Amino acid sequence: MISIHPDQNRLPKVIFGTSALGNLYAALDYADKLAIVAECIRHSPKPVVFDSAGKYGAGLALEALGASLKDLGVSSEDVIISNKLGWMRTELLGSEPTFEPGVWKDLEYDAVQNISYDGIVACFEQGNDLLGEYSPQMVSVHDPDEYLLAANSSEDEAKRYQDILDAYRALSDLKDMGKVKAVGVGAKDWHVIERISRDVKLDWVMIANSMTLHSHPEDLLSFMRQLEEQGVMIINSAVFNAGFLIGSDYYNYRLTDRDKDAELYKWRDSFFAVCEKYKVKPAEACVRFGLSAPGVSSIALNTSSAKRVKQNVEMANVDIPLAFWKELQEKGLIQTILA
């Protein structure tokens, strides 16, 4: 199991997403990527944790992360890399990649999904090549919920789930061989995490978009308590519901409309008003709430600006008065006080 201290099965409170290193939404110069990684190293306790994936920029994020760590002279003992596996870099035949058109900018490669026993091993090996002198200690299957959702029949869904189980058998073998230290799962649909956890022995889970200040259903909290009792480490990700909770017009990556999504905006307007009353930044409230959920060890935060890294780290330790949480609950903005 990954740990900071021998008697602690925990990671730093903030771990760093790397999709910006893969040119998500905007193409960054290498100097900018190097500066982001440098700030992560500077402001995080050791070991510094980076969450990456072969899908991010068709491997560009892994490549940029490995190069940056090397150029900064970072010891492999001072960094933990989580690599979400399931996508392979391939030749780019058109003007842009086929896997997520319009999302990744100025890529030189495409990527294809490869979820099976042999496929995950191939993804792992390619990822190591892209990282160069570094290798991941934490591995998982990337977005198994989306893989299942793409099924066109119940038979196809069953086959796809078997592909996922075969992929986890490969990850278990990699762990048994000492090539990785921890096997986990990350998904936007927490029900898929729950399903996989019944069939696979997991060391960690990453819950995305599900456990937020706006959305924290009791059945999810109950599942998280079960994971905590089992000693499974929980990383909470996308605690801003893809930015909507801090001002974006995207909620869980869907463009919203003030008329069609009136209730969402009404909730946010009320939330912002309470934040203003107590002089609490919305992002700070989201991070503190997300960290306070049962069993959560860390929050995964991503940025495309080196200047924001220090602020992201500091948000995890901001002291927010109990009265703030009580007013949110009294106004029906949260169901329960976790912080």
C-alpha positions as CSV (number, residue, x, y, z in Angstrom):
1,M,0.0,0.0,0.0
2,I,1.2,3.6,-0.7
3,S,1.9,5.5,2.5
4,I,3.8,8.6,3.6
5,H,4.8,7.3,7.0
6,P,5.1,3.6,8.0
7,D,2.1,3.9,10.3
8,Q,0.0,6.0,7.9
9,N,-1.9,4.7,4.9
10,R,-2.3,8.3,3.5
11,L,-1.3,10.5,0.7
12,P,-0.9,14.3,0.9
13,K,-4.2,16.2,1.2
14,V,-3.8,17.6,-2.3
15,I,-2.6,15.6,-5.3
16,F,-2.1,17.0,-8.7
17,G,-4.0,16.2,-11.9
18,T,-2.0,16.5,-15.1
19,S,-4.5,16.9,-17.9
20,A,-3.2,20.4,-18.6
21,L,0.2,18.8,-19.3
22,G,-1.5,17.0,-22.1
23,N,-2.9,20.2,-23.7
24,L,-6.4,20.0,-22.4
25,Y,-8.4,22.9,-23.9
26,A,-5.1,24.8,-24.6
27,A,-1.6,24.0,-25.8
28,L,0.9,25.0,-23.2
29,D,4.6,25.6,-23.9
30,Y,7.0,23.1,-22.2
31,A,8.3,26.0,-20.1
32,D,4.8,26.5,-18.7
33,K,4.4,22.8,-17.9
34,L,7.9,22.7,-16.3
35,A,6.8,25.6,-14.1
36,I,3.6,23.9,-13.0
37,V,5.5,20.7,-12.0
38,A,8.1,22.8,-10.2
39,E,5.5,24.5,-8.2
40,C,3.9,21.2,-7.3
41,I,7.2,19.9,-6.1
42,R,7.9,23.2,-4.2
43,H,4.6,23.4,-2.3
44,S,3.6,19.8,-1.6
45,P,4.9,17.6,1.2
46,K,6.9,14.6,0.0
47,P,6.2,12.4,-1.7
48,V,4.4,14.6,-4.3
49,V,1.6,12.8,-6.0
50,F,0.7,13.2,-9.7
51,D,-2.4,11.7,-11.3
52,S,-2.0,11.1,-15.0
53,A,-3.2,8.9,-17.8
54,G,-2.3,7.7,-21.3
55,K,-5.5,9.4,-22.5
56,Y,-4.3,12.8,-21.5
57,G,-3.1,14.3,-24.7
58,A,-2.5,10.8,-26.1
59,G,0.4,10.3,-23.7
60,L,1.7,13.9,-23.9
61,A,0.9,14.4,-20.2
62,L,3.0,11.4,-19.2
63,E,5.8,12.5,-21.5
64,A,5.8,16.1,-20.2
65,L,5.6,15.0,-16.6
66,G,8.5,12.6,-16.9
67,A,10.6,15.2,-18.8
68,S,9.8,17.9,-16.2
69,L,10.7,15.7,-13.2
70,K,14.0,14.8,-14.9
71,D,14.8,18.4,-15.8
72,L,14.1,19.4,-12.2
73,G,16.3,16.7,-10.8
74,V,13.5,15.1,-8.7
75,S,14.3,11.8,-7.1
76,S,12.0,9.0,-7.9
77,E,11.7,8.5,-4.1
78,D,10.1,11.9,-3.7
79,V,7.3,11.4,-6.2
80,I,4.3,9.1,-6.6
81,I,2.7,8.7,-10.0
82,S,-0.8,7.3,-10.6
83,N,-1.3,6.2,-14.1
84,K,-4.8,5.4,-15.2
85,L,-4.5,2.8,-17.9
86,G,-6.7,1.9,-20.9
87,W,-5.6,4.1,-23.8
88,M,-2.7,3.6,-26.1
89,R,-0.9,6.2,-28.1
90,T,-1.2,5.6,-31.9
91,E,-0.4,7.5,-35.1
92,L,-2.4,10.6,-35.8
93,L,-4.0,10.2,-39.3
94,G,-6.1,13.3,-39.4
95,S,-5.9,16.9,-38.3
96,E,-7.0,16.1,-34.7
97,P,-7.3,13.1,-32.5
98,T,-10.4,10.8,-32.8
99,F,-10.9,9.9,-29.2
100,E,-12.1,13.3,-27.9
101,P,-12.3,15.8,-30.8
102,G,-12.1,19.5,-29.9
103,V,-10.8,18.9,-26.4
104,W,-7.1,18.3,-26.8
105,K,-5.0,20.9,-28.6
106,D,-2.0,20.6,-31.0
107,L,-1.5,16.9,-30.5
108,E,1.0,14.9,-32.6
109,Y,-0.6,11.5,-31.8
110,D,-4.0,9.8,-31.5
111,A,-5.1,7.3,-28.9
112,V,-7.2,4.1,-28.9
113,Q,-8.9,2.2,-26.1
114,N,-7.3,-1.1,-25.1
115,I,-9.0,-2.7,-22.1
116,S,-8.1,-6.4,-21.7
117,Y,-5.4,-8.4,-19.9
118,D,-2.8,-7.9,-22.6
119,G,-4.1,-4.4,-23.4
120,I,-3.6,-3.1,-19.9
121,V,-0.1,-4.6,-19.8
122,A,0.7,-2.8,-23.1
123,C,-0.7,0.4,-21.8
124,F,1.5,0.1,-18.7
125,E,4.6,-0.6,-20.7
126,Q,4.0,2.3,-23.1
127,G,3.3,4.6,-20.1
128,N,6.6,3.7,-18.6
129,D,8.4,4.5,-21.9
130,L,6.7,7.9,-22.0
131,L,7.6,8.7,-18.4
132,G,11.3,7.9,-19.0
133,E,13.2,7.5,-15.8
134,Y,10.0,7.3,-13.7
135,S,7.3,4.7,-13.3
136,P,3.9,4.6,-11.6
137,Q,3.4,3.2,-8.2
138,M,-0.4,3.5,-8.5
139,V,-2.4,2.1,-11.4
140,S,-6.0,1.7,-12.4
141,V,-8.3,1.1,-15.3
142,H,-9.3,4.5,-16.8
143,D,-13.0,5.4,-16.7
144,P,-14.5,1.8,-16.6
145,D,-18.0,3.5,-16.3
146,E,-17.6,5.1,-19.8
147,Y,-16.4,1.8,-21.2
148,L,-19.5,0.0,-19.9
149,L,-21.8,2.8,-21.0
150,A,-20.6,2.4,-24.6
151,A,-22.1,-1.2,-24.7
152,N,-24.8,-1.7,-27.4
153,S,-26.5,-4.7,-25.8
154,S,-26.6,-6.6,-22.6
155,E,-24.3,-9.2,-24.1
156,D,-21.8,-6.5,-25.1
157,E,-22.0,-5.0,-21.6
158,A,-21.2,-8.4,-20.0
159,K,-18.3,-8.8,-22.4
160,R,-17.0,-5.3,-21.6
161,Y,-17.3,-6.0,-17.8
162,Q,-15.3,-9.2,-18.3
163,D,-12.7,-7.1,-20.2
164,I,-12.4,-4.9,-17.1
165,L,-12.0,-7.8,-14.8
166,D,-9.3,-9.2,-17.0
167,A,-7.6,-5.9,-16.9
168,Y,-7.7,-5.9,-13.1
169,R,-6.2,-9.4,-13.2
170,A,-3.3,-8.0,-15.1
171,L,-2.9,-5.1,-12.6
172,S,-3.0,-7.6,-9.7
173,D,-0.2,-9.6,-11.5
174,L,1.9,-6.4,-11.9
175,K,1.5,-5.8,-8.2
176,D,2.4,-9.4,-7.3
177,M,5.6,-9.0,-9.4
178,G,6.4,-5.8,-7.5
179,K,6.1,-3.6,-10.5
180,V,3.4,-1.4,-8.9
181,K,2.4,-0.8,-5.3
182,A,-1.3,-0.1,-5.4
183,V,-4.3,-1.0,-7.6
184,G,-7.3,1.2,-7.7
185,V,-10.2,2.5,-9.7
186,G,-11.5,5.9,-10.8
187,A,-14.9,6.7,-12.3
188,K,-17.5,9.5,-12.5
189,D,-20.2,7.0,-11.8
190,W,-19.6,5.8,-8.2
191,H,-22.0,2.9,-8.7
192,V,-19.4,1.3,-11.1
193,I,-16.7,1.7,-8.5
194,E,-19.0,-0.1,-6.0
195,R,-19.6,-2.9,-8.5
196,I,-16.0,-3.4,-9.2
197,S,-15.1,-3.3,-5.5
198,R,-17.3,-6.4,-5.0
199,D,-15.2,-8.3,-7.6
200,V,-11.7,-6.8,-7.2
201,K,-9.5,-6.2,-4.2
202,L,-8.8,-2.5,-4.4
203,D,-6.2,-0.5,-2.5
204,W,-7.6,2.9,-3.5
205,V,-10.5,4.5,-5.3
206,M,-10.9,7.9,-7.0
207,I,-14.4,9.3,-7.0
208,A,-15.0,12.0,-9.6
209,N,-17.9,14.5,-9.8
210,S,-20.0,12.5,-7.3
211,M,-18.9,13.6,-3.8
212,T,-19.3,17.4,-3.9
213,L,-20.8,20.1,-1.8
214,H,-23.7,20.2,-4.2
215,S,-24.1,16.4,-4.6
216,H,-23.4,14.0,-1.7
217,P,-26.2,11.3,-1.6
218,E,-26.4,9.3,1.6
219,D,-26.0,6.0,-0.2
220,L,-22.6,7.2,-1.6
221,L,-21.6,8.3,1.9
222,S,-22.5,4.9,3.2
223,F,-20.4,3.2,0.6
224,M,-17.5,5.5,1.4
225,R,-17.8,4.5,5.1
226,Q,-17.6,0.8,4.0
227,L,-14.4,1.5,2.1
228,E,-12.9,3.3,5.1
229,E,-13.7,0.3,7.3
230,Q,-12.0,-1.9,4.7
231,G,-8.9,0.3,4.7
232,V,-9.4,1.4,1.1
233,M,-7.9,4.8,0.5
234,I,-10.3,7.4,-1.1
235,I,-9.2,10.2,-3.4
236,N,-12.0,12.8,-4.1
237,S,-11.8,14.4,-7.6
238,A,-13.7,17.1,-9.5
239,V,-15.1,18.6,-6.3
240,F,-16.3,21.7,-8.2
241,N,-18.7,19.7,-10.5
242,A,-16.4,20.5,-13.4
243,G,-16.3,24.2,-12.4
244,F,-19.9,25.1,-12.0
245,L,-19.7,25.4,-8.2
246,I,-17.1,28.2,-8.6
247,G,-18.6,30.1,-11.5
248,S,-18.3,28.1,-14.7
249,D,-21.4,27.5,-16.9
250,Y,-20.4,23.8,-17.2
251,Y,-21.9,21.3,-14.7
252,N,-20.2,17.9,-14.9
253,Y,-18.9,18.8,-18.4
254,R,-22.4,19.8,-19.7
255,L,-23.0,23.3,-20.8
256,T,-25.9,24.7,-18.6
257,D,-28.5,27.4,-19.3
258,R,-30.0,29.7,-16.7
259,D,-33.6,29.1,-17.9
260,K,-33.4,25.3,-18.4
261,D,-31.2,24.8,-15.3
262,A,-32.9,27.3,-13.1
263,E,-32.7,25.2,-10.0
264,L,-28.9,24.7,-10.4
265,Y,-28.4,28.4,-10.7
266,K,-30.7,29.1,-7.8
267,W,-28.6,26.8,-5.6
268,R,-25.4,28.4,-6.7
269,D,-26.7,31.9,-6.2
270,S,-27.7,31.0,-2.6
271,F,-24.3,29.3,-2.0
272,F,-22.4,32.3,-3.3
273,A,-24.5,34.6,-1.0
274,V,-23.6,32.5,2.1
275,C,-19.9,32.5,1.0
276,E,-20.0,36.3,0.7
277,K,-21.6,36.6,4.1
278,Y,-18.8,34.6,5.8
279,K,-16.0,35.8,3.5
280,V,-15.4,32.2,2.4
281,K,-14.2,31.6,-1.1
282,P,-16.4,29.0,-3.0
283,A,-13.4,27.0,-4.0
284,E,-12.2,26.7,-0.4
285,A,-15.6,25.6,0.8
286,C,-15.8,22.9,-2.0
287,V,-12.3,21.6,-1.1
288,R,-12.9,21.5,2.6
289,F,-16.2,19.8,2.2
290,G,-14.8,17.2,-0.2
291,L,-11.9,16.5,2.1
292,S,-14.2,15.9,5.0
293,A,-16.2,13.1,3.5
294,P,-15.8,9.7,5.0
295,G,-12.5,8.0,4.3
296,V,-11.2,10.7,2.0
297,S,-7.4,11.0,2.1
298,S,-6.8,13.5,-0.7
299,I,-8.3,15.9,-3.1
300,A,-7.2,15.8,-6.7
301,L,-6.8,19.3,-8.2
302,N,-5.7,20.3,-11.7
303,T,-4.4,23.6,-13.0
304,S,-3.0,25.1,-16.2
305,S,-1.3,27.9,-14.3
306,A,1.8,27.6,-12.1
307,K,0.6,30.6,-10.1
308,R,-2.4,28.6,-8.8
309,V,-0.6,25.6,-7.4
310,K,0.3,27.2,-4.1
311,Q,-3.3,28.4,-3.6
312,N,-4.6,24.9,-4.4
313,V,-2.4,23.4,-1.7
314,E,-3.4,26.0,0.8
315,M,-7.1,25.5,0.3
316,A,-6.9,22.1,1.9
317,N,-6.0,23.8,5.3
318,V,-8.3,26.8,5.3
319,D,-10.3,27.1,8.5
320,I,-14.0,27.6,7.8
321,P,-16.4,28.4,10.8
322,L,-19.0,25.9,11.8
323,A,-21.7,28.6,11.5
324,F,-21.0,28.7,7.7
325,W,-21.8,25.0,7.4
326,K,-24.9,25.3,9.6
327,E,-26.3,28.1,7.5
328,L,-25.8,26.0,4.3
329,Q,-27.7,23.2,6.0
330,E,-30.4,25.4,7.3
331,K,-31.0,26.8,3.8
332,G,-31.1,23.3,2.3
333,L,-27.9,23.8,0.3
334,I,-26.2,20.7,1.9
335,Q,-27.9,17.6,3.4
336,T,-25.3,17.0,6.1
337,I,-22.4,18.8,7.8
338,L,-19.1,16.9,7.1
339,A,-16.5,19.6,7.7
